[in-house]
Amino acid sequence: MNEQLALNKINQAMQQLQQGKPAVARDGLLRVLKAYPDSAEVNFLLGLALVQLSQGKAALAHFNRAIALQPDLAEAYVNRGILLKNQQQLPQALRDFERAIALRPGMAEAYSNRGNVQVLLDQRAAAHDSFVTALHLDPHNSDAMVNLAALLAENGEYEAAQALLDKVLARFPDDVLARYDLSWLLLLQGDYARGWQYYEARKLDPQLCQRSGLQRFAKPEWQGESLEGKTLLLHQEQGLGDTIQMLRYLPLLQQRGARLILLLKPPLQELARQMASGLQVFTRREQLPAFDLHCPMMSLPLRFATTLDNIPAADAYLTVTAEQRQIWAERLAARQRPRIGLAWSGLAQHLNDRQRSLQLAQLRRLLQLDAEFHSLQREYREETALVTAAGIIDHAAELNTLEDTAGLITQMDLVISVDTSVAHLAGALGKACWLLLPFNPDFRWGLGRSDSPWYASMQLFRQQAAGEWLPVLDEVARQAVRQLAVADGAADSVVAGQHF
């Protein structure tokens, strides 16, 4: 292959990458690479194509090769840094962005991406400076504006964050991440009418789709039209808690005449089957029957035009079989003291886990209450021996499905939980639940209020400053002491609403 032909193919590949044709670009670049294996440019472009094709390991190898061949190629450091960040190799990613900045101090993209990593490393002041520098270098850099808006929102500066996102969308109305982040802010502030519309942007970004588990189907997506005589496939996206929250819509769909097929993760199957008669529930490993339309479950609030004033089924909408109740009643034996179920940490992989989860040691004040404490978690950050030594009864080996967890919850007088699926499950069962929220909460919990329009039996306890759990736990302990006093220590106390 002569140099002119190679140059033509490189230019074609660059255009194909811009046009969203990474497979075509990859094939052309591989042919050029055979003739010019020591071309840093070809290795770099091939890395970009492989990133778009979700082939991270191979992309990393080509970025490494490009950098080895041309150590001053700033773009290669930036893109390798992005890849490393997505692989949670944060210190290595930060070094790449620092190197890119040293090579090209005027490169706004390097500062913006450095800020992203600094946020993940809890270097928020440094991240703010990185984003501001990126915008000084390029005032119209939409990535830097979106990233800075996210950081401002984390700090509770919601108006400033929204102003930045509005500025991005005024110039780039189709910016997917700006639309998605704006949806989060609108929903958090109670603007459901606009928030659910913008929330649909999650379907347009490959990383958001991958993160939430969104699936593609050949059949059309339901847009709210008549379902009479139609078979609708509802498929799970995001976490177990999100799905539990959305199960409230199943009876409404059946009232519209839909035959429902549910595609869920295994832990949810049995609970969902009890929601309504005639449900067909499948997992991804099973062959689906024919259906007419599909809908991801987190789009149901939009399809039903949900606002804060018309959220369906705020009271209990999940049930537990009499058999499950009996199993747990026999396991726990006679109640001697009020029973409190605890969930103090969620999955470590959750993006917001650093803010939402507690350490076992932080529960010390709470565990001094005159109550019987039961763990509602299947997994611990700590050794199980430390959990039991703290006075918490461990049930992890018996919690194989959410139905098992639900059965245990029914035997509690109160559930105290951080923002995990356990809290959603308790709320959906109508069990009194005290939810511990970080300073910057998930959008569904809103701002300021101590109750939840999604779950009538839930009381919200909020951080007043980022990371400060002690005042929250002190208030929880004080309220629990008052409730115990009202109950007068009765061993057979019964929860009603938020009292036991």
N, C-alpha and C positions, 0 to 999 in steps of 0.2 A: 504494500500500500504506500503510494507516494505521499509527500507532505501535504500537497494541496487537497487530495482526497480525504486525508485524515482531518485536515482543518475543516473541510466542509461537513464531515460527519460530527465533529465536535460542536460546530455551530448548530447543526440540526438537533443534536442532543440537548443543547441548552434551550432551544425553542420548545422541544418536546417536554422537558421538565416544567417549563412555564405553563404549558398547555395541559398539564396533568396526565402525561403519558410516560410514566417512569419505566414501564416494561420495554417500550420501544426504544427509549433512550438507553436503557441498560444494554440491550442487544447490540445497538450500534457501537456503544463505547467498548464493549468487550472485544469487538472485532478490531477496533483501533488499538486496544491495549496489547493485542497479540503482536502487532507490528511495533508498538512503542511502549514497552513495559515500564520504562523509566520516565514516563511523562507524569509529572506531579499533577498537571491539570486534568488529565484523563482519570487518574486515580481519585482525585477530589470529586469530579463530576459523577463518577461511578458511585462513590459513597453517597452523594445526594440522591441518586436514583434508588439506591438500595434502602435508604431511610424511608423514602416514600413507599417502598414496597414492604415495609415493616421487617426488613432483614437486617436487624441491628448489628449482629455479630459480624456479618460480611462487610457492612458499611464501615464499622470501626476499623477493620483490617485495612480498608482502602484509605481511610483518613490517616491512619498511622503511616501507611506507605507514602502518601502525598507529603506529609510533614517530614518524613525521613529524607525524601528527595529534595524538598524545598522548605527548609526550616523557617523561612520568613513569610510563609503563606498564611497570613492572618485569618483569611476566610476558613481555612481548614481547621484552625484551632477553635474558631467560634462554633463551627458545625460539629466538631468532635465534642466540644464542651456541652452542646445541647443534647447530643446522644448520651453522653455520660450522665448528665443530669437526669434524663429520663430513665436511666438504669440505676438511679439512686447512688451513683458514685460521685458524691457532691464535692469532696475536697479535690479530686482529680479534675472535675469540671471547672471548679473555681480557678485552678492553676491555668487551665487552657484559656479562660477569658482574660486572666491577668496577662498572659503571654500575648494574646491578640492585642490588648490595649497598649502594651509596651511596644509592639511592632507598629501599631497604627493608632496613635492617641486620638485621632478624630473619628474613629469608627463607632458611631452611636449604637449599632447593633450589639457590639461587644459589651458596652456598659449596661444596656438593658438586660441582656442575658446574665451578666454577672449579678445584677440586682436580684434576678429570680433565684439564683443559687443562694445568695446571701439571705434572702427571706427564709428559705428552707433550712439554713444553718442558724436561724434565729439571730442573724446580724441585721436587724431591721433598720437601725440608723444608717449603717453603711449602704443598705439596699436603697433607702430613700435617696441618698447622695448619688448612687449610680443611676437611678432613674432620672433624677433632675439633670445630671450631666448629659445623659443621652438626649434629653429634650432640649438642652442648651445647644448641643451640636446639631440636632435635627428637630426643630419645633413641631414638625408634622409627623414624627415617628409614632405611628399608631400603637405599635407594640409597647413602647415605653409609656405611653399614656395609659394603656390598659393595665400594664403592670403597676404603675404608680397608683392608679385608681383602686386596684385590689389591695395594695398596702394601706392606703388611706382608709378603706372600708374595714380592714382588720383592726385599725386603731379607733374605729367608731366615727370617723370623719365621713359620714355618709353623703352629706350634701356636696362636699368637695369631690368625692369619688364619682358621684353621679354627674357632676358638671364636666368632669374629664371625659367620661364615657359619652355624654351627649355631644361633646366637641368632636370626638372620634367619629361618631355616627353621622354628624352633620357633613363631614368631609368624605367618610367612607361608609355609606348606609348599609352595606352588606358585610361589614366586618363581623365575622361570626363570634369571635371571643368577646368583642365589645357588647354585642347583643346578648350573649349568654350572661356575662357579668352584670349587665344592666338588669336582666331578668331577676337575678339573685337579689339585687338591691331593691327593686320594686316590690318583690314578694316579701322581703324582710320588713319593708315599711307598710305592708298591707295593701299595696296597689295590685290586687290580683288580676283586675281586668287587663292591664297592660303586661303584668309580669308573666302570666302564663303564655301570652303570645310570644314574647321575647324568649321564653324558655325553650321554645321549639328550635332555637338555633343550635342546641346541643346535637341535633341530628345531622348537622352539616359539617362538623369538624371530626376528622378521623380519630384524633386522640380522645376527644370527649366520648365518641361512640365506643371506642375500645375500653375506656375507663368505666363507662356505665354498663357495658355489656349489651348495647343496642344491637338488634339483629335486623337483617334485611329479608324481605319476602317478596315473591313475585306478585302476590295479590295486592290490591290497592289498600292504602291505609284509611281507616275509618275517619271521616271528617265531621261526624255529627249527623249524617243523613239517617233516614229511616232504617231501622234494623229489623223490621217485621219480616219474619221468615228467613232471616239471614243467619249464617254461622259466623261468629266473630272470634278470632284468635286474640286473646290478651296475653302478652308476653312480658315477663319480668325484666326490668332493667334496674341498675343500681343495687342497693343493698337489701337485706331482708326487711329492715325497718321501713324503707320506702314502700315495699310491696305490701306489708301489713297495713300501712296507712291507706293504700289505694284499694284494698279489698272491699272497703265500704261501698264502692260503686257497683259491685256485682249485682245486688238486687235491682238497682236502677236500670241496669242494662237489660236484665230479664224482663222488667216491666215494659221496656220498649220492644219486646218481642224477640230479642236475640237468643240464639242458641250459643252457649259459651264454651269455648275451649281455652284452657289455661296452660301456659307453658311456664313452669316454675322450677326453681331449684328444689332438690329433694326435701330439705327440712320443712318446707312450707306445704307440701302436698296434702297431708291429712287434715291440717287446720282449714285449708281452703275448701276441701270437699264438704265440710260441714256448713259452709256459708249459705248454700242454696242447693235445692234439688236439681238434678239433671246436669250438673257440671261434669265436664271431662277434663281431667288434670294429667298433664304429661311432663316429662323432663326432656332435656336435650338429647338424651340417649335413645329416646323412643321415637317411633315413626308417627308423625302427625296425621290425623284424618283430614279430609278435604274441608276447606273453609272459604268463605266469600271475601272477608275483610280481616284486617289485623289492626291492632293498636298497642303501642307500648304503654305500659300501665301509668307512667308518669305524665302521659298526655290526657288522662281522663279528666283532671280538673278543668282543663281548657275545653274539652268537648262538652262538659256539662256547665260551662260558664260559671265556675265556682268562684264565689267571693267570700269574704269573711262572714257575711250574713246568711249564707245558704249552704254551708258545709254539711253534707249529709252524715247521719249516724254518728253524732258526737258522743252519744252514749254507747254502751257496749254493743258490739256487732259480731264479735267472735264468741264461740262457745267451746266448752270442753266437755267431752263425753262423761257420763256418770261413771263409766269404768275407770277413766283416768283420774277422776276425783277420788274414787275409792282407793285406787292404788296408792296415791300419795297420802291420803288420810291414814292408811294403814302403815305406811313407811314412817310417817312422822309421829305416830301415836298421839296420845292425849296432849293437848295444849296446856303447858304450865305457865307460860308467860306470853305476852304479845310477840307475834312472829314478824320479823322484818326481813324481806328479801333484798339482797344487795347485788348491784352490778356496778363495779367501780372502774372497769377498763374495757375498751372495745378491741377490735382487731388493730394490730399495730400497723397494718398496711393502709388503713384509712388515712386520707390526705390530711384530715384535721385532727388526727389522733393526739398529737402533742398538746393541743389545747383542750380536748374534751375529756381525756382519761386522767384518773387519779392513781397515785401510788398507795399501796395497802397501808403504809405508815400514816398517811394523811387521814385515815378513818379512825384514828385512835380515840378522839373525843366522842365520836358517835358510838363506838363499840363499848363505851362505859355505861351506856343506857341499860336500864333493867329490862332487857328484851332478849329474845332468842333470834340470833342472826343466821340466815341461810344464804349461801351463795347461789346466785342464778346464772353464773358463768360456766361455760364449758372449758375455757382456757384461762390460764393465769400468767401474768408476767413473773410472779414470785413462785418460789417452791411451794408445793401444796402443804408441806409441813408448816410453813410460816402462816398460811391461811388458817389452818386449823388451830395453830397456837394462838392466833389472834382472837379466837373464840367464834369463828365463823364455821358453820357446818357445811362441809363440802359435798356437793351432789354431782360433780362433773361427770363421773362414770355413768350416771343414770340419765343424763340429758342428751339423748341421741338425736332427737328431733325437737322442733319447736312445740310440738304437741306435748312432749314430756315437760318442757319448760313451762308451758301454759298450765299444765296440771299442777306443777309445784307452786306457781303463782297463785292459783286459786286457794291454796292453803295458807297464804300469807295474810297478815292484817294490813301490811303496808309494804310497798316496793319503793326503794330509794335507788336511783339509777343515774348514771351519766347518759349522754345522748347515744344510746345504742338500740338495737332491735328489741331488747328486753323492755325498754320504756314504751315503745310502740305496742308491744304485745300486752303489757299491763293495761295500757290505756284502752286498747281494743277490747279487752276483756271486762272493762269497767272497774278494774281494781284501782284503789287509791294508789297514786304514784307521785312521788316527789322527784322531779327531774332537775338535775344539777347542770347548769348551762355555763359555758365559757363566755367571756366578755363579748366575743363576736360569734353569735350563735348561728346555727343553720337557719335558713330563711323561714322554715315552717313554724318556728317558735316566735317570730315577730320581735318587737322591741318593747321594753318597758313593762308589759303586763305580767301578772303572776299566774294567770290561768291560760288555758289553751282552747281555742275554738275547735280544735281537732279532737280533743279528748276531754270530756267533761270531768272525769275523775282525776285529772292531773293538776298538780301545782308546780309552778316553775320557780326555781331559786337561781338567781343570776349573779355571776361575777360582776363587781363594780369596777374592777380594773383587771387588765390582762394578766393571767397567771395567778391571781390571788384567790386561792380556794379556801383559805382558813376562815375568812368572814362568812363565806357561804356555809361551810360545814358547822360553824358555830351557830348560825341562825337555824339550820336544820335541827341541830341538837336541842336548841332552846324550844323550838316548836314541838319536837318529839316529847320533851319533858312535860310540856303543858298538856299534850294529848294523853300522856300516860297518867298524869294527875287527874284529868277528867275521867279517864277510865277507872281510876282508883285502884290500879293494879289488878283489875279483874282478869283472871287467867282465861276466861272464856269471852273476852271482849270481841265485839263485832265491828268491822269497819263499815262506816257509812260516809260516802263522799271522801273527805280528807281526814276523818276522825277515826281513832281506834281506842 
